[in-house]
Amino acid sequence: MLREQYREFTGWTIYQIYPRSFKDSNGDGIGDLQGVISKLDYIKELGANAVWLCPCFKSPNDDNGYDVADYCDIMDEFGTMSDMDELIEGLHSRGMKLILDLVPNHTSTDHKWFQESRKGKDNPYSDYYYWFDEIPNDWVSNFGGSAWQYDPVRGQYYLHSFAVSQADLNWDNPAVVKEMQSIVDFWADKGCDGFRIDVIDGISKNFRNGKNDLGPHLHDYIRALFGREKVAHLFTVGEGHTNDIEDIVLHCASERNELSTLFIFDHMECGRADKFTPKDDSLKSLRDYLVYWQTETDKNDLLHSLFIENHDQPQMISRIGNDQELRYESATDIAAMVCLLKGVPFIYQGQEIGMPAAHYDSIDDFDDVECLGYYRKYKKTLSEEECLEKINFGSRDNARHPMAWDGSRNSGFTDENVSPWLLPHSRAAEINVENDLASEKSVYRFYQNMLHLRNSNQALQYGDVAVLSKPEDDFFIYTRSLGDSKWVVICNFETEQNIELPFECEVPVLANLNRQAASGSYAPYECAAAKVK
């Protein structure tokens, strides 16, 4: 990949959509592609210029689309291929890009490949998956329990790193590599501008000693998929699980012809001891992770991904901010901490209105296959109240509740007289797009102003980053510099304090509270950005 493409991608701001929960256009309680199309102007006006669409391919939905039954067809509930063509045209006519979610590690067991493969060893699809006469190791599924499942039709065990209905593809089979290449080409020909690649580091397996670490051919397979001239122009961001900068360089260095960037999840540990257990934390932790990875990626000339939320993560403001009386201040302060750094900002639906985590009193109100599995595990040792406390904290449903467009019964997501596929957010009557836009403290308008500032100033897109705050400081200050242009971003943490800058600045053009000077007293979670004189 040419270095110039990295520069182009740094000018992108990507809005992530979970289509099942974004907007229902036909009153069946499930979001769809026409719903997305109806909100393209909303996204463009926010300041985003690309959309990442979570899986929309044909699927039985055991794992909400991450169990693909046909990569080249659209999920029935979401619409048709004509709807997808209309969406692509709608984006491109607005100068926006489309990024699709590719799931190459596994398919649904409903997929034709698996249905043929399970018939026996003497068919063309026999080795599309991993089959063993006996369980070869003690690998555990990411959703709990053994990663091996006996199939009575074939009379062997197959590997499933996630749900039983998600069988892992055997990338050691060249036919599988060719199939996935043809899928990428199919969507590139349709006008797709890039891919987010689900668990990319899982596609090569290492069965030696029963240790499930990175497989020996991982980089070969990624290059086979995206290193080809036909698709070299695409933006690619991988979901990996490495925090080793040497591994990340191997994935993302421009001369490697693999990925444009990789999600780094270190900072997702802020505010939690494990996925379902909170811990006391503060914005200091987030700042320290941001500084570390900004430094490491910049030093290695890598394109960095900037995000705090996605479809798998409970909202950050509920973990390390104040999601009650200072929700606006927390949401906007964290936004400035992250989105004005160097890299590609990702904004998850609802983040732009400061949507916090939800809370429910019954396990029947949850849908997430992962959290339901953990609930059954916790029930063995914990009370119902303790179980629900954990599930409310860590469930992926936190990020998957229907988008709150207004304060009506179904929050404007679908008709009021139907039942949405998942309960509306427990705070949707209070926190929704309509209320936010009518408020003097609008998170959406802050994001809008912040992204306009970023999009209209090259220093805030491409400029160097210098961190001025020290590790012991209860605030985060950094500058962005390009040529003669220099900007400073100030983000205060939980306590009121005086912050004095070592240089003169113009009046802040971005602030979450009213400010006339960059230096001075800062309220809790107050932030500002100003041009340095």
Helices and strands as residue ranges (DSSP letters): H 3-10, E 14-17, G 19-21, H 33-38, H 40-46, E 50-53, E 57-58, E 70-74, G 76-78, H 81-93, E 97-102, E 106-108, H 112-117, G 126-128, E 131-132, E 148-151, E 156-159, E 166-168, H 174-190, E 194-197, G 200-202, G 208-210, H 218-226, G 229-231, E 235-239, H 245-252, G 254-256, E 261-263, G 266-269, E 272-274, E 277-278, H 283-299, E 305-306, H 317-320, H 327-339, E 344-348, G 351-353, G 363-365, H 369-378, H 384-394, G 396-399, H 433-438, H 443-455, H 458-462, E 464-467, E 475-482, E 485-492, E 497-499, E 510-511, E 520-522, E 527-531
